Amino acid sequence: MSQRSKEAKSYRSELGHQGGFVIFFGSEAVAWVKDLQGRCTWVPGCVAVDEHGAEWVATGGDDYDGAEKWEQAK
């Protein structure tokens, strides 16, 4: 399990959430969201981690308007 996955699990537990995605800005967990559907309101480069440790990266767009979409990290 990656360090980011461990932090996401801890963050989810602290908030009392199950499932969903923990959003990281840089190396810091900053939010939890139920899903990644709809327009991405996070800046490019943010990372979302699901409950299984899979990661998605916010891509395209810019810091002002937000990223265009989430892409699964490889």
BASE-148583 format. One record per residue (C-alpha): x, y, z; residue number from 1; chain. Coordinates in nm, 3 decimals, padded with zeros to 5 digits. Each point is the difference from the previous one (the first is absolute). Layout:
((X Y Z) NUM A)
...
//
This chain:
((00.000 00.000 00.000) 1 A)
((00.143 00.337 -00.101) 2 A)
((00.053 00.285 00.248) 3 A)
((-00.273 00.202 -00.173) 4 A)
((-00.243 -00.296 00.033) 5 A)
((00.080 -00.025 00.372) 6 A)
((-00.061 00.371 00.046) 7 A)
((-00.327 -00.022 -00.195) 8 A)
((-00.119 -00.288 00.219) 9 A)
((00.084 00.197 00.314) 10 A)
((-00.167 00.317 -00.133) 11 A)
((-00.316 -00.195 -00.092) 12 A)
((-00.007 -00.159 00.346) 13 A)
((00.043 00.335 00.179) 14 A)
((-00.298 00.143 -00.189) 15 A)
((-00.213 -00.313 00.040) 16 A)
((-00.033 -00.057 -00.376) 17 A)
((00.001 -00.326 -00.188) 18 A)
((00.078 -00.027 -00.370) 19 A)
((00.029 00.310 -00.209) 20 A)
((00.324 00.178 -00.082) 21 A)
((00.249 00.190 00.212) 22 A)
((00.143 00.298 -00.188) 23 A)
((00.366 00.095 00.040) 24 A)
((00.145 00.340 -00.082) 25 A)
((00.372 -00.057 -00.008) 26 A)
((00.071 -00.245 00.279) 27 A)
((-00.289 00.110 00.223) 28 A)
((-00.345 -00.165 00.020) 29 A)
((-00.242 00.292 -00.031) 30 A)
((-00.346 -00.139 -00.070) 31 A)
((-00.228 -00.299 -00.042) 32 A)
((-00.252 -00.030 -00.286) 33 A)
((-00.257 -00.267 -00.074) 34 A)
((00.091 -00.029 -00.370) 35 A)
((00.203 00.161 -00.278) 36 A)
((-00.289 00.053 -00.240) 37 A)
((-00.081 00.336 -00.148) 38 A)
((00.235 00.290 -00.062) 39 A)
((00.330 -00.015 00.182) 40 A)
((00.026 00.295 00.239) 41 A)
((00.351 -00.086 00.119) 42 A)
((00.319 00.144 -00.146) 43 A)
((00.207 -00.213 -00.239) 44 A)
((00.233 -00.233 00.184) 45 A)
((-00.231 -00.077 00.292) 46 A)
((-00.028 -00.371 00.070) 47 A)
((-00.311 -00.194 00.106) 48 A)
((00.041 -00.334 00.180) 49 A)
((-00.286 -00.250 00.022) 50 A)
((-00.058 -00.249 00.282) 51 A)
((00.201 -00.267 -00.186) 52 A)
((00.306 00.222 -00.045) 53 A)
((-00.055 00.074 -00.371) 54 A)
((00.098 00.355 -00.094) 55 A)
((-00.138 00.256 -00.245) 56 A)
((00.175 00.322 -00.102) 57 A)
((-00.177 00.326 -00.089) 58 A)
((00.121 00.097 -00.350) 59 A)
((-00.038 00.276 -00.257) 60 A)
((-00.144 00.338 00.079) 61 A)
((00.176 00.250 00.225) 62 A)
((00.024 00.120 00.358) 63 A)
((-00.270 00.265 -00.051) 64 A)
((-00.272 -00.204 -00.174) 65 A)
((00.094 -00.340 00.144) 66 A)
((00.101 -00.320 -00.175) 67 A)
((-00.195 -00.133 -00.296) 68 A)
((-00.027 -00.361 00.116) 69 A)
((00.126 -00.281 00.222) 70 A)
((00.224 -00.265 -00.156) 71 A)
((00.091 -00.325 00.170) 72 A)
((00.369 -00.004 00.090) 73 A)
((00.207 -00.273 -00.156) 74 A)
//
